[in-house]
Each structure stands twice: as C-alpha cells, then as structure tokens.
Amino acid sequence: MSHDKTAPPPSKSAGCPTPSAALLRQKGACSYIGNGRPKLHELHENDPTFPRKIRLGSRSVGWRREDLDRWLEQKAQANQVTSEG
C-alpha cells in the first residue's frame, strides 16, 4: 500500500465556520468591542442597535462577529458624521 505524498493533507477547517462567521462568547465579545461585561450587558439591554445575543445553552451566549463588526462600523460612521457636522 503506497501513499501519495503529493496530495495535500485533509483540511482541518472543513465544515468549520469562517473567522468572519465566528461566534464570540461573552469574554471574546467584550475584548472585541473593547468593553467589560457590565458595559456589554448595558448595551444589550439599552441599545436597540446592538446585536442580539445568541443563546448557546442554558448558561452560555455568544455574538456573531459579523454582527459586532456591522455595529462597530455604524458607530464609527455616526461619530464621523457628528464630528463633521
């Protein structure tokens, strides 16, 4: 039995979400947006533009990275318009 050494190894990321589609757990989401857990909770409860959390289990939630990116971009654009006007 011979093995073809020219064939690439199977991809370990097959079936895994791309980094942009990744879910960030609470600690990761806090780090990603640059705030702590209390502020993350405040944003979730009080800012209607903040992405909704996704319940992963009875004690586990996450946020889609692409949703956080979109929210951050909206905030940056709003700040840019405010500073120009």
Steps between C-alpha positions, in 0.01 A plus 500: 500500500660828390405848609495792259733751662407773252139523616438770760382388842126526569394845607442528874259788441262305278151564626617765747366854477724763348655747745254772394208269583643401837306527822664689779417400854452771762869544585597507132223745411610731783856492377393545139300818562735629769259501795444299815212270590289767672515722191423204272193425711399868495533515122298183460222632725490867398635545147249381238773509233726260692495144361285250683676224684458142388417249771737206466390312809336551837796709625677589179450781249694637207499772238574462130821682415350636177211654697746668738704623202187652345405669828853639547499634143164672559639661817812616315291651219269673748802648681648615171176677398473660845858630490456638148169673571 
